[in-house]
Amino acid sequence: MTSVAVVGAGSWGTTLAALLSKKGHDVCLWAFEPEVDDQIKEGRENVSYLPGIELPQNLRSTTDLAGALDGVEIVVSVSPAQVVGTVMAEAAAHIDDDALVVSASKGIEITTLRRMDEVISEVLDPAQMDGFTVLSGPSFALEVAREIPTALVAASRNEDAALTVQGLFQTDYFRVYTGSDVIGVELGGALKNVIALGAGVAAGLQCGHNTLAALVTRGLAEMRRLGVAMGARASTFSGLAGMGDLFLTCTGTLSRNRASRYRLKKICICMSPQMPSPQIPFANR
């Protein structure tokens, strides 16, 4: 049994915490919102972010970040990308130097354009970053919570850390592959959102499958070129963290980015030319 703190009680954080609890690990889920903590403790359900999913009895939750992190062996960061820096800065003093830190948040920090690896490394000590691992890939939280077969990638510059994360999370329905391209895996999980915005607009315009196929294919090529320029390996974008996540986000009916841009398209066609264009912040997850 491994002691784990999952930092962030959104749909994905709750799903990962439940998965680990079902495997028998000692898991504490940190929630920023007291009402979410109350929902989990009182009803064994995260009504706000993962409604309809019964959570394991052995899953603990808290709003006390220091308490959640006290003495744990593994810390899983799953806060929204735009607050990861703030949350992990507060968490840093409570994370043991020999704890393994895993990032499962997807996105780019808007104000700095930094990846989560860069954001977290700025607030943690080098010793705390030694086994830093990214967990990413095509994964709708609700499907994982329902134990629908899913495959992801655990990427780390430390091979032993990647194998540890693989063993920690892997089940008969949750397959984890390992890799070392942290930059590529992080960028795949973030850049696909931009293409998904276009996919949603294309759907709103009723452009058809031909357009979507072209958009996804050429979008992947742009993701790959940018990724290589930023230090990633081209092959990473042909795998789960690249093509896999892009395909899911652009075509899946549970995709928030695709659905929100479909709604945006419906709104925009009703706007007059004199009205300002909508401002779209960089999407996360």
TANORUR-V999884 format. One line per field, one symbol per residue. phi: phi as a letter, one per 20 degrees, with the letter a starting at -180 (. if undefined). Layout:
# TANORUR-V999884
phi: ???
This chain:
# TANORUR-V999884
phi: .decddepdfffffffffgfffenfedcdedfegffgfgffeclbeffcbfndfegfeeecadeffffegmfecddecfggfdggffffffgfdeffefeddddedqcfffcmeffgfffffddfgffegdgcddbqfbfgffffemegbcccddbfdgffffffgffefcfdcededaceffffffgfeffffffffffffffelfnfgffffffffffffgffffffeoeegfgfedffdgffffffedffefffffffffffffffeeefeffffedfgfcl
